[in-house]
Amino acid sequence: MISLDDISLRLAGRLLIDHASVAIPEGARVGLVGRNGTGKTTLFRAITGELSLETGQIRVPTRARIGQVAQEAPAGPETLIEVVLAADKERAALIKESAAATDPARIAEIETRLADIGAHAAPARAARILAGLGFNEEAQARPCAEFSGGWRMRVALAAILFAEPDLLLLDEPTNYLDLEGTLWLQDYLAHYPRTVLLISHDRELLNSSVGFILHLDRQKLSLWRGGYDSFDRQRQEKLVLDAKQRMKQEAKRKHMEAFVERFRAKASKARQAQSRLKALAKLAPIADAGSDEAAAISIRHPERLLSPPIITLDGVMAGYDPGKPILRNMTLRIDHDDRIALLGPNGNGKSTFAKLVAERIAPQGGRVVRASGLEVAYLAQHQLDELVAEESAFDHVRRLMPDAPEAKVRSRAAEMGFSGAAANTRIASLSGGEKARLLLGLAAFHGPHLLILDEPTNHLDIAARQALVEAISAFPGAVILISHDATLLDACAERLWLVSGGTVKPYDGDLEDYRRLVLARTDPSAGNGKADGRSDNDRAEARRLAAEKRAELGPLRKRIKDAEAGIVKLEREIAALDEKLAAPGLYERSPAEAARLSKARAELSVTLVEAEEVWLELSASYEEAQAAG
């Protein structure tokens, strides 16, 4: 068991954890969650002994090996497989000693210990881990120095997974992974045989790979059994109960205060009044846990939608070097309301395809036809570095509106979530989520017909990712998504395109089919392509039936998405009216305007109820159709 007993943790003068206690069962897989900046990574540093506690102590079992991904990615001449094998220090030391040992008794001891720790099967296990993280056999034999920083971080992750420490600490391990690597890691961690403490904002990872959620909120720690969805449901229920309890407590407090005020001066009641005062002092307030909701993300809508298709590709080739295309023979079409997710391992050309569609690179062959007046917004995964650290959100918006009056510039900044003083805050002082929100607003500044998002969830916490899902759902134009966040893809994508084998084609299957395909590729038992016991013909028939089923359910799913977007829009309009109605002095200053706003709100409320009923009916029909299939 890992015990955190009455710990307080301070960093740079800021109190992050205040007298918190929690016990983590041995062998538990735990997801550590909380808003950005609450101190999750700092807690890891305290567990490893890198930071000292202000109060309390952290107890880890004696001789337990603690492991985390190295901050410095390996970059030497050693091959990837050599780097991973070297992570098991005991095995490496025993093999080195065995090569030099001459005493028969000691050699026998070494060989026995090597057999006990499975040393001879280690190369195969290391190769499986590297394969799961995206390295084929040829890549595993290459030196680390030949790979970019992101790929070397995958090697560092592979090394710590191979070492199998007793306590595995992982801080946002999917940051350098594609969807394929993330799906593999989910499965690997779900079967990890020792204790795991995992920081992640990936909801699917937290649902499939852990059995507990450790929540860091308001400087306190609380442990919840189950995955993230279970935690979220339990916490919402607790918030409701706490709110009711606060109301009861406040009513009791007011009653006691009124009694004290009435009878404090009467001798016959003085003792009872004093008793009430003592009871009041002991009545500990129930803290308001607040909300984890993030600020809404706004994507500017196009002034008008274009007639489909907005883009067609006919036999198109694309690449960077003349005569060396990365993608070939692409014949596709994109319609005005498409929701497309690009699948395929990193390095296969997903970003190349995105740049082709965004006109960042020109086609090397074939024909691309674009609708007249088409506006495309492209948010690249490394675009965060393009923000000027010493400037503000206002400065970045001003650059796109050089001749506009200041009021209009501030209005557009507020539309992106930067109103008032926030618009003047230096970029360097913004959180990762705030920077991502600004970049998305700048990318979609002119109201695009097509929005291309390449890893948009990087630097976003769970609440901000949900806000992004809502913004994409409400956006009426087309969207192309590249993301390792399966929750985002499952919520937003209606079509899947696979980037593989030097081309882009529609994928006949859903995300669950693709997950099974990814895991089968890295499962040695799937070497014959029949890991699930089905023949090639059976799997082809299953894919065909799955495609037919998606085609049948597609229109219904589209109506559900439209209904959801309509509900979100109505809720925002009602919230805007509530804000106006709450303005001080409105009813005295302009009773006619107040009456008009009240009437509009009542009408919108009726419309919202009707829209929710339609959504419920459509959802029920969709579930019935799925069950029937």
Sequence and secondary structure as in RCSB ss.txt:
>XXXX:A:sequence
MISLDDISLRLAGRLLIDHASVAIPEGARVGLVGRNGTGKTTLFRAITGELSLETGQIRVPTRARIGQVAQEAPA
GPETLIEVVLAADKERAALIKESAAATDPARIAEIETRLADIGAHAAPARAARILAGLGFNEEAQARPCAEFSGG
WRMRVALAAILFAEPDLLLLDEPTNYLDLEGTLWLQDYLAHYPRTVLLISHDRELLNSSVGFILHLDRQKLSLWR
GGYDSFDRQRQEKLVLDAKQRMKQEAKRKHMEAFVERFRAKASKARQAQSRLKALAKLAPIADAGSDEAAAISIR
HPERLLSPPIITLDGVMAGYDPGKPILRNMTLRIDHDDRIALLGPNGNGKSTFAKLVAERIAPQGGRVVRASGLE
VAYLAQHQLDELVAEESAFDHVRRLMPDAPEAKVRSRAAEMGFSGAAANTRIASLSGGEKARLLLGLAAFHGPHL
LILDEPTNHLDIAARQALVEAISAFPGAVILISHDATLLDACAERLWLVSGGTVKPYDGDLEDYRRLVLARTDPS
AGNGKADGRSDNDRAEARRLAAEKRAELGPLRKRIKDAEAGIVKLEREIAALDEKLAAPGLYERSPAEAARLSKA
RAELSVTLVEAEEVWLELSASYEEAQAAG
>XXXX:A:secstr
 EEEEEEEEEETTEEEEEEEEEEE TT EEEEE  TTSSHHHHHHHHTTSS  SEEEEE  TT  EEE  SS   
SSSBHHHHHHHT HHHHHHHHHHHH   HHHHHHHHHHHHHTTGGGHHHHHHHHHHHTT  HHHHTSBGGGS HH
HHHHHHHHHHHHH  SEEEEESGGGG  HHHHHHHHHHHHT SSEEEEE   HHHHHHS SEEEEEETTEEEEEE
S HHHHHHHHHHHHHHHHHHHHHHHHHHHHHHHHHHHHTT HHHHHHHHHHHHHHHH                  
  SS   S SEEEEEEEE SBTTB SEEEEEEEE TT EEEEES TTSSHHHHHHHHTTSS  SEEEEEE TT  
EEEE TTGGGGS TTSBHHHHHHHH TTS HHHHHHHHHHTT  GGGGGSBGGGS HHHHHHHHHHHHTTT  SE
EEEESTTTT  HHHHHHHHHHHHH  SEEEEE S HHHHHHH SEEEEEETTEEEE SS HHHHHHHHHHHH GG
GTTS TTS  HHHHHHHHHHHHHHHHHHHHHHHHHHHHHHHHHHHHHHHHHHHHHHTSTTHHHH HHHHHHHHHH
HHHHHHHHHHHHHHHHHHHHHHHHHHHH 
